[in-house]
Amino acid sequence: MTDTWQTIEQLAQRLEDHSTLPREQRILLQLLKIQEEAGEVAEAVIGAMAQNPRKGHSHTWEDVESEVCDVIVTGMVALARMNPEAPAVFARHMERIIARDLSRANDATTAQ
């Protein structure tokens, strides 16, 4: 298994090397890419549920999973392009989520 953040940083560097735009524009476009990928999740869900009369059953739930993974990777790449300390930023954020959402759930479970 590869180191996820190492792969993310390689992807971010590849994008950085490819673009000649100013840094602020590169970051803005990367952030917009998250929305584009989220739209592909929506398209896949609609296709998996056969809710587009023109396309019918055009996607599977595995397609939806793949598109969700693309959103996650795109978000991680955006963070890496914004901040070279992305792994630490993400780890701190996860700690806040754990404290906010899981500590209460664990407290409630323990109290029962």
C-alpha positions as CSV (number, residue, x, y, z in Angstrom):
1,M,0.0,0.0,0.0
2,T,1.3,3.4,-0.9
3,D,1.6,6.4,1.4
4,T,-1.5,8.4,0.7
5,W,-0.1,11.8,1.4
6,Q,3.0,11.0,-0.6
7,T,0.8,10.2,-3.6
8,I,-1.3,13.3,-3.0
9,E,1.9,15.5,-2.9
10,Q,3.1,14.0,-6.2
11,L,-0.2,14.7,-7.8
12,A,-0.2,18.3,-6.5
13,Q,3.4,18.8,-7.8
14,R,2.5,17.4,-11.2
15,L,-0.3,20.0,-11.4
16,E,1.9,22.8,-10.2
17,D,4.6,21.9,-12.8
18,H,1.9,21.9,-15.5
19,S,0.4,25.3,-14.9
20,T,1.8,28.7,-15.7
21,L,-1.0,30.6,-13.9
22,P,-0.3,32.7,-10.8
23,R,-0.5,30.7,-7.5
24,E,-3.9,32.2,-6.4
25,Q,-5.5,31.2,-9.7
26,R,-4.1,27.7,-9.5
27,I,-5.5,27.2,-6.1
28,L,-8.9,28.7,-7.1
29,L,-9.1,26.4,-10.1
30,Q,-8.2,23.4,-7.9
31,L,-11.0,24.4,-5.4
32,L,-13.4,24.6,-8.3
33,K,-12.3,21.1,-9.4
34,I,-13.8,19.8,-6.1
35,Q,-17.2,21.1,-7.2
36,E,-16.8,19.5,-10.7
37,E,-16.0,16.2,-9.1
38,A,-19.0,16.5,-6.7
39,G,-21.2,17.0,-9.8
40,E,-19.9,13.8,-11.2
41,V,-21.0,12.1,-7.9
42,A,-24.5,13.5,-8.5
43,E,-24.5,12.3,-12.1
44,A,-23.5,8.8,-11.0
45,V,-26.2,8.6,-8.3
46,I,-28.8,9.7,-10.8
47,G,-27.6,7.1,-13.2
48,A,-27.4,4.4,-10.6
49,M,-31.0,5.1,-9.7
50,A,-32.0,5.3,-13.4
51,Q,-33.6,8.7,-12.8
52,N,-32.5,10.3,-16.2
53,P,-35.1,9.3,-18.7
54,R,-32.7,9.9,-21.6
55,K,-29.9,7.8,-20.2
56,G,-31.7,5.2,-18.0
57,H,-29.5,3.0,-15.8
58,S,-26.2,4.5,-16.8
59,H,-24.1,4.0,-13.7
60,T,-23.5,1.5,-10.9
61,W,-23.0,2.1,-7.2
62,E,-19.4,1.2,-7.8
63,D,-19.3,4.2,-10.2
64,V,-20.7,6.3,-7.3
65,E,-18.0,5.0,-5.0
66,S,-15.3,5.8,-7.5
67,E,-16.6,9.3,-8.0
68,V,-16.7,9.9,-4.2
69,C,-13.0,8.8,-4.1
70,D,-12.3,11.3,-6.8
71,V,-13.9,14.1,-4.6
72,I,-11.7,13.0,-1.7
73,V,-8.5,12.9,-3.7
74,T,-9.3,16.2,-5.3
75,G,-9.9,17.8,-1.9
76,M,-6.7,16.4,-0.6
77,V,-4.8,17.7,-3.6
78,A,-6.4,21.1,-3.1
79,L,-5.2,21.2,0.5
80,A,-1.7,20.1,-0.5
81,R,-1.6,22.9,-3.1
82,M,-2.7,25.4,-0.5
83,N,-0.5,24.4,2.3
84,P,2.8,22.4,2.2
85,E,1.9,21.1,5.7
86,A,-1.3,19.5,4.4
87,P,-0.9,16.2,6.3
88,A,-0.6,18.0,9.6
89,V,-3.4,20.4,8.8
90,F,-5.7,17.4,8.0
91,A,-4.6,15.5,11.1
92,R,-5.4,18.5,13.3
93,H,-8.8,18.8,11.7
94,M,-9.5,15.1,12.2
95,E,-8.6,15.5,15.9
96,R,-11.2,18.3,16.1
97,I,-13.8,16.1,14.5
98,I,-13.0,13.3,16.9
99,A,-13.3,15.6,19.9
100,R,-16.5,17.2,18.6
101,D,-18.4,14.2,17.2
102,L,-16.9,11.0,18.5
103,S,-16.1,11.9,22.1
104,R,-19.8,12.6,22.8
105,A,-20.8,9.4,21.1
106,N,-18.3,7.5,23.2
107,D,-19.5,9.3,26.4
108,A,-23.2,8.4,25.5
109,T,-22.2,4.7,24.9
110,T,-20.2,4.6,28.2
111,A,-23.1,6.1,30.1
112,Q,-25.5,3.3,29.0
